[in-house]
Amino acid sequence: MVEQEGLYYPDGTYKSAKQIRYENIDSPELIREKTGGRKPSFFEWTDEFIRRRELKTEIEGIPDEIEVSFDTNKPIIWGLVGDIHSGGYEVDYELLAHDIAFISQRDNAFLLGGGDWTDGFFFNPAQDEMIGSFNQQRMFINSMIEELGEEKVVAMLIGDHDNWASKTGTTIYDEFRDRSNIPVIQGTTRIRVNLPEVQYRVVGGHQLPGSSMYNDTHPENRASKFGIQQADIYIGWHNHKKAISEQISDGFDGDRRQLFIASGAYKYSDEYARKKGWQKQRSLKHGAVWLVMDPLIRQAQAFYTAEEADRYAGNR
């Protein structure tokens, strides 16, 4: 946990010093104090906006690259858990509970969050289909992280549903950014994964550009050609379509085997999907894709179920 100074208020609530500074980021009193009440000059305004920019970056800045390390000689398993839409009506909560238990019970299993962990609707009629308020969705996700332990969470990608919650206040990521060491990332992000004998280059994004009616890993494949190139693994969510493909890519530093993963959703239908004419997804399409990375040679495989990944990794 990150230890921070702050203030406890009479009603028992707590705000960190960073949060207090952030809430007053655009207070006119701050710059007036610097100028003694005099109207600020252009260059004083410039300095003030630079200060605000740096503070905003410190509080909610989103890195475009992170690095994670694992000290193990066992293959590591990542559950690519996204599109939970907690609080939604048609959600496979049973599978989610199974997957969280699987990760928590194995020392070589971890979770990469793919966004849209909350349903986050703030408008009707979509809001009417939710079976939990946003505050209950928030508590649900917090309990999930507590069940796992922060050390089990590689990173959290922000999704669009999660951000909708900002229309009515804070988001779950504001909370985790302020009180944990879990990396919070957004958009297309580089992830360098360090294992004892090899480094994997991973590119992940909640919604990668592009789509195809013929190939459900098209956005991931497209990212390897028109986005961040020469990565080993490309991962996306958002489309609620579970798919895996691979190819060999030629490069100046030799051939590179590239794995493309479109992870699935725990929410299998809703009013919007029915309006679009999309059929309710059957159980094999629900939930995470599971990524296994070898720690000694650059070899990664992806699987549609946790049990398949477990067998491949040699767990018993």
N, C-alpha and C positions, 0 to 999 in steps of 0.2 A: 504494500500500500504506500501511496505517496503522502508523506507527512507535510502539512502546510499550516501556517499560522492563519488565524481568522478570528471571527467574533461569534459568540453565542448570544442570541437575543432572548429577551424575557419569556417569549412563548416557547423556548426550547429549540428553535431552529438555529442552524449554523451556516455561516457563509465564510468561505476561505478568503484570504486577502486578495488572491488572484480574481476571485469572483466579484468582490467588491469593486476592485479597480476596473474590471470589465464592464460592470453595470453602469459605471460613471464615465465610460470612455469618451462620450461626446458632451460632457457637462461644460457649459460655457464658463462656469466659475473658475475652472482650472486654468484656462488661458488668460482670463482677466486677472487672476492672482499673479501670474507671471509678469503682466504688463502694468501692474498697479492700478487697474481700472481703465487704463488708456486703451483706445481702439487699437487692436493688433495690426501691425504692418503685414505686407505680403510675405516677407521672409519669416516673420513670427508665425503666421498662419501655416507656412510651409513646414516649419519645424514642428508645429503642433500636429499637423496631419501625418507627418512621419512618425511621431510618437504614437498616435492612435493606430496607424498601420502596423507598427511593430508590436504593440500590445495585442491587437486583434490576431496577428499571426501567432503570438505566443500562446494565446488562449485557445484559439480554434483553428490554427494553421494545420493544413492537411499535407503531409509529406507525399511526394510522388515516387519515393523509393524507401523501402525499409529493408533491414537485414535481420535475420533470425538464425540462431545456432542451436544445434542439438548434439550433445556429447553421448553418443550411443553407437554400438556396433550392430544393433538390431534395425531392420527396416522400420521406418516410421510411417504411420498411417494418419492421413488427414481426412477428417470428415468435412466435406465442403457444404456446410449447413447454411442454407439461405432460403429466402422466400417462405418463412414460417407463417407470417401473417397472423401472429398470435392474437387471440380475441376474435378471429374470424370464425364463421359458423362451420363451413365445410373445410375443415383442416384435419389432417391425420395426426392427432395428438398422440395416439398410441405409438406410431412409428417414431415420432420425435422422442418420446420417453425411452424407447428402445435404444435409439442412437446415442442419446446423452449417457445412458447407463453403459453402453458399449465403450464409449470414450473414457469415461471416468474409471472403469475397471481395468484398463490396460495402460501400462506405463509408457508404451510407445505409440499411443493414439492421442491425437490432438484435434482441435476444431479450428477451421478457418471460416469466419462468418461472412456470408455473401450478401447481407443486406435484406431489407424488407422483413425484419424480425417482428415488427408490429404491423397491424393492419392500418392503423393511423388515419382512418377516414374521419374527416371533420365536416362532411357534407352529406346530405340525404339525396337519394334513397340508400346509397351504399352504407351509410352509417347505421341504418336500421337493421342490416344483416349481421352486425357485430354482436357477439354474445359477451363481450367484455369491454368496459370503458378503456380509454387510453391509460388511465392510471393503473387499472388492473393489468393491462397489457405490459406496462412498464414493470410492475411488480413481478409478473410472470417471467419476463426476461431476466430480471435481477436474480430471481430464485434459480433460474437455469444456470447462470454463471456461478452462483454460490455453490450449487450442486457439483459443478465441474471443478471449480477452483481456477483462479485467474491464470495460473501457470499452464493450464491446458488450452488456453485460447491464444492462437498464433496472432491473430489480428481481426479487426472488425471492419468490414466494408459498409459504408453508408448506402442505403437504398432510397428510392424515391418515396415509398410509403412512410419510411421512418422520418424523412424530412417534412412530410405533411404535418407531422405533430407539432412542428415549430410554429404553425399557424395559431395554435392555442397555447403556446408556451415553450417548454423545453423539450428536448428529445432524449432518448436513452443514451445517445452518444455524448451529449453534453455532460451527462452524469459520469460515464466511464472515463471520459477525457480528464475530468477534474479530480477523480479519486482513485484511478488505477494506472498501472503501467502498460495496459493493453494498447497496442498501436491502433489508432482509428484512422482509416484511409478512405479515400473517395475517388471516383473516376478510375481511369486506367493507371495501375500502379505496378512498379517493379518490386518484386520480392526476391531477395537473394537468400537462399537457404543453404547454410553451411553445415555440412556433416563431416565426420572425421577425415574422409579421403576424397570428398567431391563437393562441389558447389552446384546447386541447381538454380537456374534463372527462371523465375516464374512471373508471368504477367497476369494480373487479375483485375477484373472490373465487374461491378454489379450488372451494368448493361454495356456491352461492347457494341460498336457500330455495326450495322448491316443485318440482313436477314435473308433467308431463302426458304421457299416451300419444299425444296428438295433435300436440303442438308441442314440438320439442326445444329451442327457445330460450325456453320458458316461464319458467324461473328468472330469466333476464336481463330479460325483459319485466316479470315480477312485481317485480323490484328497482326498476324505474323508477317503479312506482306505490306500493309499500308500503315501499320502502327509501330509498335516497338518490335524490332526484328531480332532474330537470332536468339530467342529464348528457347528453353527446353519444354516449357509447359505453359499453355494458355487456358485460363479458366474464366467462365462467365456464368451469370445467373439470369434473372429477370424474365426470360421468355417462358419459364415453366416447362421447358422441354429437356429431358434427360438424354444425353448423347455423348459418345466417346469416339474419337477418330485419331489417326496419326499419319505422319508422313516423314520422309527423309528430306532434309533441306540442304542444298549445297551452299557453302560459304567459303570465304577466304581462309578460314582456319579449319577447313575440312567439313565433312558431313556432320549434320546434327539431326538427331532424331527428335521430332517435335510431337508432343501429345496435346490434343485439343479436347477440352472438357466443357460441356454445357451441363451444369448441375441442375437438379430438379427442385420442385417446390413441395412443401408439405400441404399447402392449400391446393385442393384438387378441383375446385369450382367456386363460382360465385355469380351474382346477378350480372356483372359485367361480361363474364365469359359466356353465359347463356345468351345474353343479348347479341354477342358477336357470332353466335352459332357454334361455339366450341363445345365439344363433347366433354362430359365429366371424365377426368383421368382415372384410369384403373390403378390398382395398388402398385404394380410394378413400376409405374412412372413416378410414384411419390418419392419425395425425400432426396437425400444427399447422394452424390457420387463420391466414391472413396478413392483417394490417391495414395499410392504406396511408393516411397522413394528409398532406394537402396543406399546405405551409407558408405559403401566401399567402391562401387562403380556407378557411373552415371546411367542408371536404368530405372525408369519410372513406369508404373502400370496403373490403370484406373479400372474401377469395378463398380457395378451397379448396386451392390449390397455390401454391408459391413462384414458379413460372414465370408464372402468371397475374398475380400481384402485381407481378412484375418488369416485365412488358409494360405494365401500367397505369401504373407509375411512370416509364416512359420509359427504362428501362435497356436497354442493348444489349450 
